[in-house]
Amino acid sequence: MNILETKNIDKFFHQPTDFQVLKNISFEVKKGEFLSMIGKSGSGKSTLLYVLSTMDTDYSGELYIDNQLMTGLSKDALAEIRNEKIGFVFQFHYLLPEFSCLRNVMIPALKLGKWSDSEIEQRAYQKLEMLGLKDQALKPASKLSGGQQQRVAIARALINDPLIIMGDEPTGNLDSKNTSIVFDIFQELTQNFGQTIIAVTHDDDFAKKSDRIIEMKDGVILT
């Protein structure tokens, strides 16, 4: 079953001159697939990720998530879909340093408003436990190591049980030991929980170990 599909996506930048950054991008992502997107800087991979995440709507072609056409929906409708169906893990964790780890993980669920506060707290504890951080739950995020903070960011991405986790260089700030921990977490999420992951990475080893690689060059998919 396809969880995400693109049909003939083109995108132009218009400053300083017209430049086509994505060219006729068509591919599918299956449920439970761990997909890495690679390519040199300027290849279009991060731009494509932002289109796939529905944050960038300035393109032509069609984007489907969970068999629903995203193209042409209002900004509010897309924000709602994003919060419910997509979890984000960035190169930098973007945790609120003065908040506890628990509170940081709870934020997207509080925003979604689907569960009571006590249910959200319980869900946040479950996600932290899954990532081996339950004992750190009440510590301020600023007191954790970089690797632990990135794991809290993954717990936060999981809180609403999204269909897809999108990672933009999710191990870019980590040493090899923590990169390996994060990769293992992603692999477990896809293999044991049917989570779909799409990650942009510069790390060839990370990409090689994932289920599938999409390589980009000059706005085109090579593989």
C-alpha positions as CSV (number, residue, x, y, z in Angstrom):
1,M,0.0,0.0,0.0
2,N,1.3,3.4,-1.0
3,I,1.4,6.0,1.8
4,L,2.8,8.8,-0.3
5,E,2.9,9.4,-4.1
6,T,4.1,12.2,-6.3
7,K,3.1,12.8,-9.9
8,N,5.1,15.0,-12.3
9,I,6.2,17.5,-9.6
10,D,8.0,20.6,-11.0
11,K,9.3,23.5,-9.0
12,F,10.9,26.8,-9.9
13,F,12.9,29.3,-7.9
14,H,12.3,32.8,-9.4
15,Q,15.1,34.7,-7.6
16,P,17.5,36.0,-8.7
17,T,16.6,34.4,-12.1
18,D,14.2,31.6,-13.0
19,F,15.7,28.3,-12.1
20,Q,14.0,24.9,-12.2
21,V,14.9,23.1,-9.0
22,L,12.6,20.0,-9.3
23,K,12.0,18.3,-12.7
24,N,9.1,15.9,-13.3
25,I,9.4,14.1,-9.9
26,S,7.2,10.9,-9.8
27,F,7.7,8.2,-7.2
28,E,5.8,6.2,-4.6
29,V,6.6,5.3,-1.0
30,K,5.0,2.2,0.6
31,K,3.7,2.0,4.1
32,G,6.5,0.8,6.5
33,E,9.3,1.7,4.1
34,F,12.5,3.4,5.3
35,L,13.6,5.6,2.4
36,S,16.8,7.7,2.2
37,M,17.2,10.7,-0.2
38,I,20.7,11.5,-1.1
39,G,22.5,13.8,-3.5
40,K,25.1,16.7,-3.4
41,S,24.1,20.1,-2.1
42,G,21.9,21.8,-4.6
43,S,20.6,18.5,-6.0
44,G,17.0,19.4,-4.9
45,K,16.6,16.7,-2.1
46,S,15.8,19.2,0.7
47,T,13.5,21.2,-1.5
48,L,11.7,17.9,-2.4
49,L,11.4,17.0,1.3
50,Y,9.7,20.3,2.0
51,V,7.2,19.7,-0.9
52,L,6.5,16.2,0.4
53,S,5.9,17.6,3.9
54,T,3.3,20.0,2.5
55,M,5.2,23.0,3.9
56,D,6.1,24.2,0.4
57,T,3.0,24.5,-1.8
58,D,4.5,26.4,-4.7
59,Y,4.9,23.6,-7.2
60,S,3.1,22.1,-10.1
61,G,2.1,18.4,-10.3
62,E,0.3,16.3,-7.6
63,L,1.1,15.1,-4.1
64,Y,-0.9,12.4,-2.4
65,I,-0.6,11.4,1.2
66,D,-2.6,8.4,2.4
67,N,-4.4,8.5,-1.0
68,Q,-5.6,12.0,-0.4
69,L,-4.6,14.8,-2.8
70,M,-2.7,17.5,-0.9
71,T,-2.1,19.8,-3.9
72,G,-4.4,22.8,-3.7
73,L,-5.6,22.4,-0.1
74,S,-5.7,25.5,2.1
75,K,-2.8,26.4,4.4
76,D,-5.0,25.6,7.5
77,A,-6.1,22.2,6.1
78,L,-2.5,21.3,5.4
79,A,-1.3,22.4,8.9
80,E,-4.0,20.1,10.4
81,I,-2.9,17.2,8.1
82,R,0.8,17.8,9.0
83,N,0.2,17.8,12.7
84,E,-1.8,14.6,12.5
85,K,0.0,12.6,9.8
86,I,3.6,13.8,9.7
87,G,6.3,13.7,12.4
88,F,9.4,15.8,11.8
89,V,13.0,15.2,12.9
90,F,15.5,17.9,11.9
91,Q,19.3,18.1,12.1
92,F,18.9,20.4,15.1
93,H,16.4,19.1,17.7
94,Y,14.4,22.4,18.3
95,L,13.5,21.4,21.8
96,L,12.4,24.1,24.2
97,P,15.4,24.1,26.6
98,E,13.6,25.2,29.7
99,F,10.8,22.7,29.3
100,S,11.1,19.1,30.6
101,C,11.6,16.3,28.1
102,L,8.1,15.1,28.8
103,R,6.5,18.6,28.1
104,N,8.5,18.9,24.8
105,V,7.2,15.5,23.7
106,M,3.6,16.5,24.6
107,I,3.5,19.7,22.6
108,P,2.3,18.4,19.2
109,A,-0.4,16.3,20.8
110,L,-1.6,19.3,22.9
111,K,-1.8,21.2,19.7
112,L,-3.8,18.4,17.9
113,G,-6.3,18.3,20.8
114,K,-7.4,14.7,20.1
115,W,-6.8,13.4,23.7
116,S,-7.1,14.7,27.2
117,D,-4.0,16.1,28.9
118,S,-3.6,13.0,31.1
119,E,-3.8,10.7,28.1
120,I,-1.2,12.9,26.3
121,E,1.1,12.7,29.3
122,Q,0.7,8.9,29.4
123,R,1.4,8.7,25.6
124,A,4.5,10.9,26.0
125,Y,5.9,8.6,28.8
126,Q,5.3,5.6,26.5
127,K,7.2,7.2,23.6
128,L,10.1,8.2,25.9
129,E,10.2,4.7,27.4
130,M,10.4,3.2,23.9
131,L,13.4,5.4,23.2
132,G,15.1,4.5,26.6
133,L,14.5,7.9,28.1
134,K,11.7,7.4,30.6
135,D,14.1,8.1,33.5
136,Q,15.0,11.5,31.9
137,A,11.3,12.6,31.4
138,L,11.2,15.3,34.1
139,K,14.7,16.8,33.4
140,P,14.9,20.1,31.4
141,A,15.8,19.3,27.8
142,S,18.9,21.5,28.1
143,K,20.4,19.0,30.7
144,L,20.5,16.1,28.2
145,S,23.4,15.2,25.9
146,G,23.0,15.9,22.1
147,G,22.2,12.2,21.3
148,Q,19.5,12.1,24.1
149,Q,18.0,15.4,22.9
150,Q,17.7,14.0,19.3
151,R,15.9,10.9,20.8
152,V,13.5,13.2,22.6
153,A,12.9,14.9,19.3
154,I,12.1,11.5,17.8
155,A,9.6,10.8,20.7
156,R,8.0,14.2,20.0
157,A,7.7,13.3,16.3
158,L,6.0,10.0,17.3
159,I,3.5,11.4,19.8
160,N,0.5,11.7,17.4
161,D,1.2,8.3,15.8
162,P,2.0,9.9,12.4
163,L,1.8,8.0,9.1
164,I,5.2,9.3,8.1
165,I,8.3,10.6,9.8
166,M,10.3,13.0,7.7
167,G,13.9,13.6,8.6
168,D,16.1,16.4,7.4
169,E,19.6,15.3,8.1
170,P,18.4,13.7,11.4
171,T,21.9,12.5,12.3
172,G,23.8,15.5,10.9
173,N,24.8,16.8,14.3
174,L,25.6,13.5,15.9
175,D,28.8,11.4,16.4
176,S,29.0,7.9,14.9
177,K,27.8,6.2,18.1
178,N,24.6,8.3,18.3
179,T,24.1,8.1,14.6
180,S,24.0,4.4,14.9
181,I,21.5,4.6,17.8
182,V,19.2,6.8,15.8
183,F,19.4,4.6,12.8
184,D,18.6,1.5,14.9
185,I,15.6,3.4,16.3
186,F,14.3,4.3,12.8
187,Q,14.8,0.7,11.6
188,E,12.9,-0.7,14.6
189,L,10.1,1.8,14.0
190,T,9.7,0.6,10.4
191,Q,10.2,-3.1,11.0
192,N,8.2,-3.5,14.2
193,F,5.7,-0.7,14.2
194,G,5.1,-0.3,10.4
195,Q,6.2,3.4,10.6
196,T,7.2,5.0,7.2
197,I,10.4,7.1,7.2
198,I,11.7,9.5,4.6
199,A,15.1,10.9,5.5
200,V,17.3,13.3,3.6
201,T,20.9,12.5,4.5
202,H,24.6,13.2,3.6
203,D,25.6,10.0,5.4
204,D,26.2,7.3,2.8
205,D,26.4,4.5,5.5
206,F,23.0,5.6,6.9
207,A,21.5,5.6,3.4
208,K,23.0,2.2,2.4
209,K,21.4,0.5,5.5
210,S,17.9,1.9,4.8
211,D,15.4,0.0,2.6
212,R,15.7,2.1,-0.5
213,I,17.7,5.1,-1.7
214,I,16.5,7.8,-4.0
215,E,19.5,9.7,-5.5
216,M,19.0,13.2,-6.8
217,K,21.1,15.3,-9.2
218,D,20.1,18.6,-10.7
219,G,16.5,18.3,-9.7
220,V,16.0,14.8,-11.2
221,I,15.7,11.4,-9.6
222,L,18.6,9.2,-10.8
223,T,17.6,6.0,-9.0
